[in-house]
């Protein structure tokens, strides 16, 4: 969330940022509401001073045995005026609070301009695209042949676009999760958390999922809870309302969770098999960092995420998102995309974002500056480290053999207790 003071003092630059992000939010309306709020506050302050003065005069008159009827009447009139103004103030503040939560984060100056994903920039490619001397199968055919998942039975359990991993497929999914957690903990010094898969409205608002994206959420209305769309929500709220020492920064956390998304806006998009599902597994990375180093930390976060793809030997590329393709809460973002050998296209498996103080301001997460003892908002970063569905697609398709088996990446051998998945 941007502070009201920051919006008021930087209206032109914020409006420019909103235009870069293709947002139709009317900043002028918010600024007008803020002006009315400050007008009300000034009026209330004057009236309260007047009320105190009259109250003191009444006390003095009574002390001296004099009549204070007119002063008491005047004080009642002032009190009534204060109540009217305070009612108006509450309405204005309610409108401000409702509107300010829909104002997206500012775009960092280094982000390239563009209206949509067509203006994103490829900044890196790693590895070679797999080559086959036979026609490669897609992950759905591979899964059917090897008995790795069963979407028909999943549909009977929960409906369309929910995955069901079976047998060795379930073991492979679990192996990927454990491998990624171990890798980030042992090689990148993240602390592991195992958080709830449900979050309250405040936590969802703190990270920017609500109120804007409520239609994409699965909710449990009786308990005012939401199924988390990403572990970013509980991990970021881990330090909600706390003040930490600057010597503790950066704080780095990782977690596996299931993630739930209704994908209300995905009509017409590719939904085959594991490519777009309502429930999926993901290992998440979240950092709380000093504002002075947050963009260096973003580059390190990308390196942490891509090291998983390198360890698995997968061809991938890194995309820098243009201003119009940035998420609501992000100031800058990189996407990591793996190669689908069957469909001959790239699939996103990770987004690594810097939110600056957008989330920490909502969550009231601060650090104490040891130089001046003042508190400041931390910068928050998060990235998938990584999501499993499209990772599974890339692995199955890249490592398939002509005889129908899958040669597993070497790093997964200890987790699978085997080197290949073969036809039974």
Secondary structure as UniProt FT lines:
FT   HELIX           4..9
FT   HELIX           11..20
FT   TURN            21..22
FT   HELIX           27..63
FT   TURN            64..65
FT   HELIX           69..100
FT   TURN            101..102
FT   TURN            109..110
FT   HELIX           117..119
FT   STRAND          121..126
FT   HELIX           139..146
FT   HELIX           151..157
FT   TURN            160..161
FT   HELIX           168..188
FT   STRAND          191..192
FT   STRAND          198..200
FT   HELIX           201..206
FT   TURN            207..208
FT   TURN            210..213
FT   HELIX           214..216
FT   STRAND          219..220
FT   HELIX           221..223
FT   STRAND          225..227
FT   HELIX           232..236
FT   HELIX           237..239
FT   TURN            240..241
FT   STRAND          243..245
FT   HELIX           246..248
FT   STRAND          251..260
FT   TURN            264..265
FT   TURN            267..268
FT   TURN            273..274
FT   STRAND          279..289
FT   HELIX           291..293
FT   HELIX           294..311
FT   TURN            312..313
FT   STRAND          316..320
FT   HELIX           323..325
FT   STRAND          332..340
FT   TURN            341..344
FT   STRAND          345..354
FT   TURN            356..357
FT   HELIX           358..363
FT   STRAND          366..368
FT   TURN            370..372
FT   STRAND          375..377
FT   STRAND          379..387
FT   HELIX           388..398
FT   TURN            402..403
FT   STRAND          406..407
FT   HELIX           410..412
FT   HELIX           413..416
FT   STRAND          420..421
//
